[in-house]
């Protein structure tokens, strides 16, 4: 009797489990049918192999087949890709509360950076505090106005370097020297000191290599991001290498902070720097739990500012120079505007930007064609959401393909052509209000460094164009230039822009 009861119980349990699994599978199938369209995924790996070396281009082609919202299965991660301004507005603006979270790449778990990174934190208390600090102590109009003399000094060092190359008749890599200039501009705003030099010594080259290493690992395709179950194994050693880079940069930053604290506490006269570090220390009682930012939070914020601010801006300036050299008539037109708007013996300053509409149009056109972060940083859906009649499931990863939007023929006439004049006929800007041009993002997660990037791009390009005439190195002709892109955390040129400058008459 007991044996029969046992068999009946086992049979009932098996039947219940079977019914439960069947219902779950049926629910999953119904849910899947409501997902946005997309290519059929392979078992286990999903659509990973379809991405190729340039995912932004692959996703653009897929959007032309399946529409402005598509679904991909990247390993175990459901990924939604948005490729139209209207849907981007829904995600980044109208439903910003639902889509403001991030999916965090495994590399950024190094040293728990994900827990203190202004770029990766969920929009809660610490994120709000860090954003407020960025807005008030780093990128506010008053702060940027007060630090413009520092940027002017770094710009002059760049011009002196180019002039030296000019006198020697030597070629050089535009992207690399601009990278150094921007890196030192940021380090002076933060610490009142240079961290690298145009003529690199061992110490400054090490710091540049660390920053480059962090950016490289951040943008590297990582199997742990497609299959989170593998993260404890770190099969590609991406997190391990990132940890090594971060330890080095944090040692440098901790040393700078400690030295400043000791200097402020010394009995001798302390020379006030009025930089970001001083501002943070003025509002901190280091060591007390009531401090605005802990030392650990400071150094992680400094890393975010360096990594986000240097490579994106220097890459954009390199693309600007490349497009102008490839289109000499646009370069000539820009130089004529500069000569007309600014006196020959007058130093170009940030206040001149408003007098240079064609230069502003050149910057916009370059950002349209070559957005520094072509898919923006990944967003995460915090609850089930309906967009255009499709289900965007909770925890889905969401990309906004601004590269595709910048080359959409339904938005832009002759979208693959470099035509700055198109922006002289409209008042579209990249400050997050016009969703057809959002290279810095929009909504809550818009890049906090946009005000500094805006000033830096225009000032450097204007100064380079006004002070020098430019030719491509190695006898290369404009029509033969390689304009291919290399996908990563930023959209770089696959081939560095080597140029030769001559003094402008």
C-alpha positions as CSV (number, residue, x, y, z in Angstrom):
1,X,0.0,0.0,0.0
2,X,2.8,2.4,1.0
3,X,4.6,1.5,-2.3
4,X,1.6,2.3,-4.4
5,X,1.1,5.7,-2.6
6,X,4.9,6.4,-3.3
7,X,4.4,5.6,-7.0
8,X,1.3,7.7,-7.2
9,X,3.1,10.6,-5.5
10,X,6.1,10.3,-7.8
11,X,3.8,10.2,-10.9
12,X,1.9,13.3,-9.6
13,X,5.2,15.2,-9.0
14,X,6.5,14.3,-12.5
15,X,3.3,15.3,-14.1
16,X,3.3,18.6,-12.2
17,X,6.9,19.3,-13.2
18,X,6.1,18.5,-16.8
19,X,3.0,20.8,-16.8
20,X,5.1,23.6,-15.2
21,X,7.9,23.3,-17.7
22,X,5.4,23.2,-20.6
23,X,3.6,26.3,-19.4
24,X,7.0,28.1,-18.9
25,X,8.1,27.2,-22.4
26,X,4.8,28.3,-23.8
27,X,5.0,31.6,-22.0
28,X,8.6,32.1,-23.2
29,X,7.5,31.4,-26.7
30,X,4.7,33.9,-26.5
31,X,7.1,36.5,-25.0
32,X,9.6,35.8,-27.7
33,X,7.0,36.3,-30.4
34,X,6.4,39.8,-29.0
35,X,10.1,40.8,-29.1
36,X,11.2,43.1,-31.9
37,X,12.2,41.3,-35.1
38,X,15.8,40.3,-35.7
39,X,18.0,37.5,-37.3
40,X,17.4,34.0,-36.0
41,X,20.0,33.2,-33.3
42,X,22.2,30.1,-33.4
43,X,21.9,27.7,-30.4
44,X,24.0,28.8,-27.4
45,X,26.0,31.5,-29.1
46,X,23.0,33.4,-30.5
47,X,24.0,36.2,-32.9
48,X,27.5,36.8,-31.7
49,X,29.2,35.7,-34.9
50,X,27.1,38.1,-37.0
51,X,28.5,41.2,-35.3
52,X,31.9,41.0,-37.0
53,X,34.7,43.5,-36.5
54,X,32.4,46.5,-36.9
55,X,29.2,45.9,-34.9
56,X,27.9,49.4,-35.6
57,X,27.9,48.8,-39.3
58,X,26.5,45.3,-39.0
59,X,23.7,46.6,-36.8
60,X,23.0,49.3,-39.3
61,X,22.5,46.8,-42.1
62,X,20.3,44.7,-39.9
63,X,18.1,47.7,-39.0
64,X,17.7,48.3,-42.8
65,X,16.3,44.7,-43.0
66,X,14.3,44.4,-39.8
67,X,13.4,48.0,-38.9
68,X,14.4,50.7,-36.3
69,X,14.1,48.4,-33.3
70,X,15.6,44.9,-33.5
71,X,16.4,42.0,-31.2
72,X,19.7,40.1,-31.0
73,X,20.7,37.2,-28.7
74,X,24.3,37.8,-27.7
75,X,25.1,34.6,-25.9
76,X,22.6,34.6,-23.0
77,X,22.0,38.4,-23.2
78,X,18.9,39.7,-24.9
79,X,19.9,42.8,-26.7
80,X,17.7,45.5,-28.2
81,X,19.1,47.9,-30.8
82,X,17.5,51.3,-31.5
83,X,18.3,53.0,-34.8
84,X,15.9,55.9,-35.2
85,X,15.6,59.4,-33.5
86,X,12.0,58.8,-32.6
87,X,12.7,55.6,-30.7
88,X,15.9,57.0,-29.2
89,X,13.7,59.8,-27.7
90,X,11.4,57.2,-26.2
91,X,14.2,55.4,-24.6
92,X,16.5,58.2,-23.5
93,X,14.0,60.9,-22.7
94,X,10.4,59.9,-22.4
95,X,11.1,56.7,-20.5
96,X,14.5,57.7,-19.0
97,X,13.6,56.3,-15.6
98,X,13.2,52.8,-17.0
99,X,16.3,52.9,-19.2
100,X,18.8,54.9,-17.1
101,X,20.5,51.8,-15.7
102,X,23.5,50.2,-17.3
103,X,24.7,46.8,-18.2
104,X,28.3,46.8,-17.0
105,X,31.1,45.2,-19.0
106,X,33.0,42.6,-17.0
107,X,36.2,44.6,-17.4
108,X,34.8,47.4,-15.3
109,X,34.3,45.1,-12.3
110,X,38.1,45.5,-11.8
111,X,38.8,46.9,-8.3
112,X,35.0,47.3,-7.9
113,X,35.0,50.2,-10.3
114,X,31.4,49.4,-11.2
115,X,30.3,50.3,-7.7
116,X,31.8,53.9,-7.8
117,X,31.9,54.8,-11.5
118,X,29.8,57.7,-12.5
119,X,29.4,56.2,-15.9
120,X,28.2,52.8,-14.7
121,X,26.4,53.3,-11.4
122,X,22.6,53.0,-11.3
123,X,20.9,56.4,-11.0
124,X,20.8,56.3,-7.2
125,X,22.3,58.4,-4.4
126,X,26.0,58.0,-5.1
127,X,25.5,58.5,-8.9
128,X,23.5,61.7,-8.1
129,X,26.3,62.9,-5.9
130,X,29.0,62.2,-8.5
131,X,27.0,63.9,-11.2
132,X,26.4,66.9,-9.1
133,X,30.2,67.2,-8.4
134,X,30.8,66.9,-12.2
135,X,28.2,69.6,-12.9
136,X,29.4,72.0,-10.2
137,X,33.1,71.4,-9.6
138,X,34.4,70.2,-13.0
139,X,32.2,71.2,-16.0
140,X,30.1,74.2,-14.9
141,X,30.4,77.4,-17.0
142,X,32.1,79.3,-14.1
143,X,34.7,76.5,-13.6
144,X,35.4,76.2,-17.3
145,X,35.8,80.0,-17.6
146,X,38.2,80.1,-14.6
147,X,40.4,77.3,-16.1
148,X,40.5,78.5,-19.7
149,X,44.0,80.0,-19.1
150,X,45.2,76.4,-18.3
151,X,43.8,75.1,-21.6
152,X,45.2,78.0,-23.4
153,X,48.7,77.2,-22.1
154,X,48.4,73.6,-23.1
155,X,47.2,74.7,-26.5
156,X,50.2,76.9,-26.9
157,X,52.5,73.9,-26.1
158,X,50.7,72.0,-28.8
159,X,51.3,74.9,-31.3
160,X,55.0,75.1,-30.2
161,X,55.4,71.4,-30.9
162,X,53.8,71.6,-34.3
163,X,55.9,74.6,-35.1
164,X,59.0,72.7,-34.1
165,X,58.0,69.8,-36.4
166,X,57.3,72.4,-39.1
167,X,60.7,74.0,-38.9
168,X,62.4,70.5,-39.1
169,X,60.1,69.4,-41.9
170,X,59.1,66.3,-40.0
171,X,55.8,64.5,-40.1
172,X,53.8,63.6,-37.1
173,X,50.7,61.8,-35.8
174,X,47.9,64.3,-35.2
175,X,45.9,62.0,-33.0
176,X,48.8,61.3,-30.7
177,X,49.9,64.9,-30.1
178,X,46.3,66.0,-29.6
179,X,45.8,63.2,-27.1
180,X,48.7,64.4,-25.1
181,X,47.4,68.0,-25.1
182,X,43.9,67.0,-23.9
183,X,45.3,64.6,-21.3
184,X,47.4,67.4,-19.8
185,X,44.5,69.9,-20.0
186,X,42.4,67.6,-17.9
187,X,45.3,66.8,-15.5
188,X,45.8,70.6,-15.0
189,X,42.1,71.2,-14.3
190,X,42.1,68.3,-11.8
191,X,45.6,68.5,-10.3
192,X,47.4,71.7,-11.6
193,X,50.1,69.5,-13.1
194,X,51.1,67.8,-16.4
195,X,51.1,64.0,-16.4
196,X,52.7,63.5,-19.7
197,X,54.8,65.4,-22.3
198,X,54.9,65.8,-26.1
199,X,58.4,64.5,-26.1
200,X,57.8,61.5,-23.8
201,X,60.0,60.5,-21.0
202,X,59.7,57.1,-19.4
203,X,57.3,58.3,-16.6
204,X,54.9,60.2,-18.9
205,X,54.9,57.4,-21.5
206,X,54.0,54.9,-18.8
207,X,50.9,57.0,-17.8
208,X,49.8,57.3,-21.4
209,X,50.2,53.6,-21.9
210,X,48.1,52.9,-18.8
211,X,45.2,55.1,-20.1
212,X,45.5,53.5,-23.5
213,X,45.5,50.1,-21.8
214,X,42.3,50.9,-19.8
215,X,40.5,52.1,-23.0
216,X,41.6,49.0,-25.0
217,X,40.4,46.5,-22.4
218,X,37.1,48.5,-21.9
219,X,36.4,48.2,-25.6
220,X,37.6,44.6,-26.2
221,X,34.9,42.0,-27.1
222,X,34.7,39.7,-24.1
223,X,33.1,36.3,-23.9
224,X,32.3,37.0,-20.2
225,X,29.9,39.8,-21.3
226,X,28.0,37.3,-23.5
227,X,28.0,34.5,-20.9
228,X,28.0,36.0,-17.4
229,X,28.3,32.5,-15.9
230,X,31.9,32.5,-17.1
231,X,32.9,35.7,-15.3
232,X,34.5,33.9,-12.3
233,X,36.9,32.2,-14.8
234,X,37.7,35.4,-16.8
235,X,38.6,33.2,-19.7
236,X,40.2,36.0,-21.8
237,X,41.9,37.6,-18.8
238,X,40.3,40.9,-19.7
239,X,39.4,41.7,-16.1
240,X,42.9,40.6,-14.9
241,X,44.6,43.0,-17.3
242,X,42.2,45.8,-16.5
243,X,42.9,45.3,-12.8
244,X,46.6,45.6,-13.4
245,X,46.1,48.9,-15.3
246,X,43.8,50.3,-12.7
247,X,46.2,49.5,-9.8
248,X,48.9,51.5,-11.6
249,X,46.7,54.5,-12.3
250,X,45.2,54.5,-8.8
251,X,48.7,54.4,-7.3
252,X,49.5,57.6,-9.2
253,X,46.2,59.3,-8.2
254,X,46.4,58.2,-4.5
255,X,50.0,59.6,-4.5
256,X,48.8,63.0,-5.8
257,X,45.9,63.1,-3.3
258,X,48.2,62.2,-0.4
259,X,50.8,64.8,-1.4
260,X,48.2,67.5,-1.6
261,X,46.7,66.6,1.8
262,X,50.2,66.7,3.4
263,X,50.9,70.0,1.7
264,X,47.7,71.5,3.0
265,X,48.4,70.3,6.5
266,X,52.0,71.6,6.6
267,X,52.9,74.5,8.7
268,X,54.4,76.4,5.8
269,X,52.5,78.6,3.5
270,X,50.3,76.4,1.3
271,X,49.9,77.7,-2.3
272,X,46.2,77.4,-3.1
273,X,45.7,75.7,-6.5
274,X,42.0,76.3,-7.1
275,X,41.8,73.1,-9.0
276,X,39.2,70.3,-8.7
277,X,41.3,68.4,-6.2
278,X,41.5,71.4,-3.9
279,X,37.7,72.0,-4.3
280,X,37.0,68.4,-3.3
281,X,39.3,68.5,-0.3
282,X,37.8,71.8,0.8
283,X,34.5,70.0,1.1
284,X,35.9,66.9,2.7
285,X,37.0,66.0,6.2
286,X,39.3,63.2,5.0
287,X,38.9,60.2,7.2
288,X,35.5,61.1,8.6
289,X,32.3,59.3,7.5
290,X,30.6,62.7,6.9
291,X,33.0,63.5,4.0
292,X,31.4,64.4,0.6
293,X,33.6,62.0,-1.2
294,X,35.9,59.3,0.1
295,X,39.5,59.1,-1.2
296,X,38.5,55.9,-3.0
297,X,35.5,57.6,-4.7
298,X,37.8,60.5,-5.7
299,X,40.4,58.3,-7.6
300,X,37.7,56.3,-9.3
301,X,36.1,59.6,-10.5
302,X,39.5,60.9,-11.7
303,X,39.9,57.7,-13.8
304,X,36.4,58.2,-15.4
305,X,37.3,61.8,-16.2
306,X,40.6,60.9,-17.8
307,X,39.4,57.9,-19.8
308,X,36.1,59.5,-21.0
309,X,37.7,62.9,-21.7
310,X,40.9,62.1,-23.6
311,X,40.3,59.5,-26.2
312,X,36.8,60.6,-27.3
313,X,37.9,64.2,-27.9
314,X,41.3,63.5,-29.4
315,X,39.7,60.9,-31.8
316,X,37.1,63.4,-32.9
317,X,39.7,66.1,-33.6
318,X,41.7,63.5,-35.6
319,X,38.5,62.7,-37.7
320,X,37.9,66.5,-38.2
321,X,41.4,67.0,-39.5
322,X,41.1,63.9,-41.7
323,X,37.8,65.0,-43.2
324,X,39.2,68.5,-43.9
325,X,42.4,67.1,-45.6
326,X,40.2,64.8,-47.6
327,X,38.0,67.8,-48.6
328,X,40.5,70.6,-49.3
329,X,37.8,73.1,-50.3
330,X,36.2,72.8,-46.9
331,X,39.5,73.4,-45.2
332,X,40.1,76.5,-47.4
333,X,36.6,77.8,-46.5
334,X,37.2,77.2,-42.8
335,X,40.5,79.1,-42.9
336,X,38.9,82.0,-44.7
337,X,36.3,82.2,-42.0
338,X,39.0,82.2,-39.3
339,X,41.0,85.0,-41.0
340,X,37.9,87.1,-41.5
341,X,36.5,86.7,-37.9
342,X,39.8,86.9,-35.9
343,X,42.6,89.3,-36.4
344,X,46.0,88.0,-37.6
345,X,47.8,88.9,-34.4
346,X,44.9,88.0,-32.2
347,X,45.1,84.8,-30.1
348,X,42.2,82.4,-30.7
349,X,40.1,82.0,-27.6
350,X,37.1,80.0,-26.6
351,X,35.0,83.2,-26.8
352,X,35.6,83.2,-30.5
353,X,33.7,80.0,-31.1
354,X,30.3,81.8,-31.5
355,X,31.9,83.9,-34.4
356,X,32.7,80.8,-36.4
357,X,29.5,79.2,-37.7
358,X,31.2,77.2,-40.4
359,X,33.7,75.7,-37.9
360,X,30.8,74.7,-35.7
361,X,29.2,73.1,-38.7
362,X,32.4,71.2,-39.4
363,X,32.4,69.8,-35.9
364,X,28.7,68.8,-36.1
365,X,29.2,67.1,-39.5
366,X,32.2,65.1,-38.1
367,X,30.2,64.0,-35.1
368,X,27.4,62.9,-37.4
369,X,29.7,60.8,-39.5
370,X,32.1,59.7,-36.8
371,X,30.5,59.6,-33.4
372,X,33.1,58.8,-30.8
373,X,30.9,56.1,-29.2
374,X,28.9,54.8,-32.1
375,X,26.5,52.7,-29.9
376,X,26.6,55.0,-26.9
377,X,27.2,53.2,-23.6
378,X,24.8,50.2,-23.0
379,X,21.6,50.9,-21.2
380,X,19.5,48.4,-19.3
381,X,15.8,48.0,-19.1
382,X,14.5,47.9,-15.5
383,X,11.0,46.6,-16.3
384,X,9.0,45.2,-19.2
385,X,8.4,47.9,-21.7
386,X,6.3,48.3,-24.8
387,X,7.9,50.2,-27.7
388,X,6.3,50.4,-31.1
389,X,4.1,47.4,-30.2
390,X,7.1,45.2,-29.2
391,X,8.1,43.9,-25.8
392,X,11.4,45.1,-24.4
393,X,11.9,42.6,-21.6
394,X,13.2,43.5,-18.1
395,X,17.0,43.3,-17.9
396,X,17.5,43.5,-21.6
397,X,20.6,45.3,-22.8
398,X,19.7,48.3,-25.0
399,X,22.0,50.0,-27.6
400,X,21.3,53.2,-29.4
401,X,23.0,53.1,-32.8
402,X,23.9,56.8,-33.3
403,X,26.2,55.9,-36.1
404,X,23.2,54.5,-38.0
405,X,21.1,57.5,-37.3
406,X,23.9,59.8,-38.6
407,X,23.9,58.0,-41.9
408,X,20.2,57.5,-42.4
409,X,19.1,58.7,-45.9
410,X,15.6,59.4,-44.5
411,X,17.1,62.0,-42.2
412,X,20.1,63.4,-44.0
413,X,20.5,64.2,-47.7
414,X,23.6,62.5,-49.2
415,X,24.3,61.0,-45.8
416,X,27.8,59.6,-46.6
417,X,29.1,62.9,-47.9
418,X,31.0,65.4,-45.7
419,X,28.8,68.5,-46.1
420,X,29.2,70.9,-43.2
421,X,27.0,73.4,-45.0
422,X,23.9,71.3,-44.1
423,X,24.2,72.6,-40.6
424,X,24.3,76.2,-41.7
425,X,20.7,75.8,-42.8
426,X,19.4,74.5,-39.6
427,X,19.9,75.0,-35.8
428,X,20.4,71.3,-34.9
429,X,22.9,70.8,-32.1
430,X,24.4,67.9,-30.2
431,X,23.3,68.9,-26.7
432,X,20.7,66.2,-26.3
433,X,17.6,68.0,-27.7
434,X,17.8,66.9,-31.3
435,X,17.7,63.2,-31.4
436,X,19.0,62.8,-34.9
437,X,22.4,64.0,-33.6
438,X,23.2,62.7,-30.1
439,X,26.9,61.7,-30.1
440,X,27.0,62.5,-26.4
441,X,23.8,60.8,-25.5
442,X,20.7,62.4,-24.1
443,X,18.5,62.5,-21.0
444,X,19.8,61.5,-17.6
445,X,22.8,59.7,-19.0
446,X,24.1,62.5,-21.3
447,X,27.9,62.8,-21.1
448,X,28.7,65.3,-18.3
449,X,31.9,66.3,-20.1
450,X,30.1,67.7,-23.1
451,X,30.7,71.4,-22.2
452,X,34.5,70.8,-22.0
453,X,34.5,68.7,-25.2
454,X,32.7,71.4,-27.0
455,X,35.2,74.1,-26.1
456,X,38.2,71.9,-26.6
457,X,37.3,70.6,-30.1
458,X,36.6,74.0,-31.5
459,X,39.6,75.7,-29.9
460,X,42.2,73.2,-31.0
461,X,40.9,72.8,-34.5
462,X,40.6,76.6,-35.0
463,X,44.2,77.1,-33.7
464,X,45.7,74.4,-35.9
465,X,43.9,75.7,-39.0
466,X,44.7,79.3,-38.5
467,X,48.4,78.9,-37.6
468,X,49.5,76.2,-40.1
469,X,48.9,74.9,-43.6
470,X,48.5,71.2,-43.8
471,X,49.4,68.4,-46.2
472,X,49.2,64.6,-45.9
473,X,52.5,62.8,-45.2
474,X,54.3,60.4,-47.5
475,X,52.9,62.0,-50.7
476,X,49.4,60.6,-50.0
477,X,46.6,62.2,-52.0
478,X,43.3,63.2,-50.4
479,X,41.3,60.8,-52.7
480,X,43.5,57.9,-51.6
481,X,43.0,58.4,-47.8
482,X,42.0,55.3,-45.8
483,X,38.9,56.4,-43.9
484,X,38.1,53.0,-42.4
485,X,37.1,52.8,-38.8
486,X,38.3,50.6,-35.9
487,X,35.5,49.7,-33.5
488,X,36.3,49.9,-29.8
489,X,35.2,52.0,-26.8
490,X,35.8,54.8,-29.2
491,X,35.6,54.9,-33.0
492,X,39.2,55.3,-34.1
493,X,40.7,55.6,-37.5
494,X,42.1,52.3,-38.5
495,X,45.2,54.1,-39.8
496,X,46.7,57.0,-37.9
497,X,46.6,60.5,-39.6
498,X,50.2,61.4,-40.4
499,X,50.6,65.0,-41.6
500,X,53.1,67.7,-42.3
501,X,52.6,71.3,-41.4
502,X,54.0,74.5,-42.8
503,X,53.8,77.9,-41.1
504,X,50.8,80.0,-42.3
505,X,51.8,83.2,-44.0
